[in-house]
């Protein structure tokens, strides 16, 4: 991420040998020629001092002699320091900025070390995900004993989403209906507002829809028509359930438990229930715990780039090209963690866990890999479109200007 490795915000330019000064001087001469040509074409008086100066410009100079000549003119005529903005027109400046942002920076040794360490961190997080999840569950269990969570449990008693009657009970009851699925938020909210439990179950291959308004003991479910209060109660109930070993189902997971295919329903229930309570695939073990390693990888790589940008420019903002390089590094690091996740799930499935092995998949990392792959591919396509024009294209563009009828008039004026 150093300038010597090509990781700068500016495009590579020739050494300080008068390149910009010569271009600036030639640009000024071209402007003078255009002014003379415009006056001649309009029938106005011509500044002959300009035409004589241009016609008497020494020729046959070496590059060093030309540079010295232009520097003398710059000092004599008081032009000031040359800038790219003085040489390029707005369209060319915009093209230059697009090219600067589209360049791909190659990786250096420090980049490889950062990606290697970040990938190792993510891989270790996957290998020891069970221990991390156990530690997280232990911490959440402490929260469950607090007065706040206990009060929320009392406030959300007798909500219809907690129905555990025939077909909807058991340790995995939270995955049997929409009430505990954050991906089916509106359905859960409507049940609380109407005081009616709604669920789907299957009997002899027939889909059955249940609508229950009372608890198993015959008491009516709590009914909260006011939308805002119902929302508060739902969030409190979810928070109280999240800190339990079974946590909450993954977003949308309850839909699998209601599919016509019995094998798919069994898979959804078994994966959520796990071998033991709390060891299945749920919101905590499937998203929160895996996200910890993913966030560590993201923070490490992003911090390195922002610190390098701050040291170089005084600002933590990343140029477009550097940001594209960061996406490549994140993709590589997460790919290592994702590979470990897939390998671990496959190995555990073979050794006997079957459907429960899905809990070893690092879902956030796999989703992040897909998003990063699309972004890196998009950046590559943008670079291909915004690349600098070829020499053949430049020659064609420049040569075409001298085929204009005005070119003959300009030549006559100067000679």
N, C-alpha and C positions, 0 to 999 in steps of 0.2 A: 504494500500500500504506500510505497514511497515513490517520489517523483522519478527517481532514477530507473524504476521498473516500468515506467510508462503510466503510472496511476496518478495522473494529474488532471486538473479540470480544463486544461488548455490543450489544443492539438499540437503535435510536434511541429516546430518551425526550424528553419535553418539557423545556424549559429549567427551571432551578432556580427555579420560582415556587411551590413548595409542593405540587406535584402528588403526590409520594410521601407527604408529610406528611398531606395531606388524605385520601388513600386509607387511610393507616394509622389515622387518627382514625375514619373511617367504619367500618373493619374492627373496631376496638375497640367502637364503638357497636353494631354488629351482633352481636358476641359477647355483649355485655351483654343485648341484646334476646333472643337465643336462650336465655340462662340464665334470664331472667325467664319466658319462655314455657315452658321445660322445667319450672320449679318450679310454675307454675300448672297445667300439664297433669298433673303428678304429685301435685297436692293439697298441696304443701309451701308453707311461708311464703315470701312474696315480698319481695325487698329493695326497699322502696318508695322509698328514696333514689335508686336507679338509675332506676326508672321515672319519678320526678319530674324528675330531671335530664334525661332524654331528652325528656320531654314539654315541658320548659321551654327546650329548645334554641332559640335565636333563629332566626327564619326571615326570608326576604326579604333576606338578606345578599348583597352582591356577592362575586365570587370572591376579590378581595383581602381583603375583610372576613372572609370565611370562613377564609381562610388565616391571618390574624392571630389569629382566635379559636382556631383549632386549635393554633397555636404557643404561645399563652398557656396552654392546657390542658396541652400537652406539658411546658412548663416547670414549671407548678404541680404536676402529678401525677407528674413525674419519669419520663416514658416512655423517654427516651433517643433515640438516633438511629434513624430508621425504616429498615427493610430490606425488600426485596422478599419475603424469606422469611417476614416477619411478616405479610404481607398475603395471599399466595397459599397455597392448600392444596397438599399434595404432588402431586396430579394436575395442577394448574395449573402448578406449578414444573417438572414433567417436560415438560409441553407447551411451556413457555417455552424450556427447554433444547433440545428438538427443533427448535423454530422457529429458535433462534439458530444451530444447526448446519446447518440446511437453507437458510439464506438464500444468495442468489447475490450476490457482490460484483461490481460493474461494474469494468471495466478503466479505469485512468487512463493518462496519457501515459507514465509510467515503465514500465508493463507492456508497452505497445506497443513501446517501445524495446528492452526486454529480449527480447521475443519476436522482434522483427525481427533483432536481433544474433544470437540463438541460431539462428534459422532460416537466416541467412546463413552461420553457421559450419557448420551441418549440410550446407547446399547445396554449399559449397566443398569439404567433405570428400568429397561424392559426385563432384563434377566432377574432382577431382584424386585420386580413389581409386587410380588406377594408380600414381601416384608414391608415395602413402602405402604401398601394398602392396609396391612395390619396395624402399622403405626398410625396411619391416618384414622382408621376406625377407632383405635384406642383414644385418640384425641377427641373425636366426635362423641364418643361414649361419655366423656366427661361433660360435654355440653348438655347431653340429654338429662343429666341429673341437676342441672341448674334450675333455679326457681322460674326463670323466664320460659324455658321449654316446657316445664311442667304446667305452667299457667296456660300456655298455648294449647297443650293437649286437652285441658279441661274446657277451654273456650270452644274447641272444635269437636266436642263430643257429639255423637249422634248425627254426624253428617252422612248423607246418603252414599257418598263415595266409599264409605267404610263397610258396606254391606258384605256379609260373609255367609250368606245362606247357601242352600243346595246349588251346586254348580259353580259357586263363586268363592268358596272358602278355601282353607288350607294355607300353608306357609307362603305360597306364591299368589295369594289373593290379589295383591296389588297389580299383577300383570293380567288379570282376567277381565278388566274393564278400563274405561278411559279415565276414571277418576284420579288415578295417581300418575298419569302420563303427561308430562309437561309438553309433549308434542301435540296433545289433544286438549289443549288448555280450555278452549271454548266449550267443549262438551262437558268437561269437569265443572266448569263454572255454571252451566245451565242446570246440572243436576242439583247443585247447592241452591240455586235460586228457586227451583221448582219443588225441592224437597223430595225428588224422585230418583231412585237409583235406576240406571239403564245399563244393561249388559247383554252380551250375546253368548249363547252356549249351544252346543250341538248334541242332538239326541238321535241315534240311529241314522246318522247322515243328514238329518234335517236341522236347519238353522232355526234356533229358538231365540226370541227376543224377550227379555225380562224387564218389567217396569214395576218396581217395588217402592212403596211409600212408607213402610213401617220396618222397624228393626225385627230381629228374630224373636224378641220378647214381646212384640206387639205394640211398642211405643212408636209414635210417628217420628219420622226423621225431621231434623231441624230444617226449617224452610226460611231462606233469607232472600226475599225478592229484590231488595235494594242492591244494585250491581256493585257499588263500591265496597259495601260491607261484605258481600259474598266474596269478592276478590281478596279482601284482607284475610278472611277466614281460610280461604283456599291456600294462600301463601303460608299462613301460619301452620296449617296442617301438613303441607309438604315439607316445611322446614323441620317440624317435629319428627316426621317419618324419615327424612334424609339422614339423620344422625343415627338411625338404627342399623343393625347389621345388614338387613335386607335392602336398605336405602329405597330408592325409587327406580322404576324401570327406565331403560334408555328411551329417549324420545321416539315415539312411534312404535315401540316394541310391542305394545298391547294389540296392535293391529295384526301382528303375526299370530297371536294367541286366539284370534277370531277367524282365521282363514279356513276355507273349506277342507283343505288337505289336513288330515289328522296327524301325519308325520311332522308337518310344519308347526302345527299347534303344540305337539309334544316337544319339539325342539325349543320353541320359544319358552315353554314352561320350565323345561329342564335346565336350559342355559341360565334362566333367571334364578331358579331355586338353588342351583349348585349342589355339590356333594354334601356340604354342610351349610348351615345358615350363615349367610354373608359371604360365601365363597363363589357365588354366581356372578353373572354379568349384569351389573346394574349401573346406575348413574354415577355412583362413587368409584367403583372398580373399573368401569368402562370408559369414563370420561375424565373425572377429576384426577384420579391417581395417575393415569398415563399422561395427562396434560402437564404434570409437574416436570417430568423429564423433558417434554417438548419445549416448555417455557424456558427451562435452563439452557437448552441449546440455542433457542432464539435470542435470549438475552446475551449470551456469550458472544455470538457472532455479530449481533447488532452493535453491542457495546464497543467491540474492537474497531468496527468501521466508523462509528460516530466519533470515537476518540481520535482516530487517525485524521478524520476530516477537521476536527476542532484544532488539532495541532498544526495542520497545514494551512488552514484558512481563517481560524478564529471563529468558525461557525460549525455547529454540529450537523448542519443540513448536508445531505448527501447529493452530489450531482447525479444526474440520470444514469450515466454510465457506471458509476460506482454502485448505485442502487441495484443495477442489473447484475453486477458481479456478486453482490451480497445475496441476491436470490439464487444464483448458481451454487454458492457455498452452503446456503441453507438446505437446498435440495439434496446436495451430496451428504450432508450430515444427517438429515432426517432419513435418507434412504438407508443408511447403515442401521439406524434404530429400527426402521420398518422391516428390514430383512431379518433382524434378530427376533422381532415380534412374530413374523410369519413362521420362522423356523421353530420357535418355541411352541407355538400353537400346534403346528403339525406334529412335532415330537410327542407332545402331551396327548394329542388325539390318538396317536398310534399306540401309546402305552396304556390306554384304557379309559380316558376321560370322555371320549366321544364328543357329544354335542357341547359338553361343559367346557371343552378346550377352547371354545370361541372366546372365553373370558380373557385369554392371554393375548388376544389381538389388541394392538394399540390403535384403536379407532381414530383418535385425534391425529396421530402422526400419519396414518395412512391417508386420511382426508387432506392433511396438509401437504403431503407429497404430491397428490393429484393436483392441488391448486398451484403449487410451485412449478410443477412440470408444465402446466398450461401457461404460466407467466413467463418462464424461461423460453418456451417455444414462441410466444408472442413477441418477446424482446428480440429474438433472433430474426423473426420475420420483419420487424421494424427496422433492424439494422440493415437487412438486405435491401429494403426500399429506400432508406435514407443514406445509403453509402455515397461516397464521393464519386463524381462522374469519371469515366475512363478518359485516358489521354485522347483516344479517338473521338469521343464526344466533345471534349474541349476544343480540339482542332476543328471539328466540324462547325461548332458554334461560333468560334472566332473567325474562321475563314469566311463564313457566310456574310459577315458584316461588310467585307470588302467587295462583295458582289453588288452592293447598292450603287445606284447612279450617282449619289452624292460623293462617292469615293473619288471619282474622276475629277470632280470640282475641287475637292480638298487637295488632291495632288497638284493641280494646276496652280492653286493659290500659293502653295508652299514652294513651288519652283519658279 
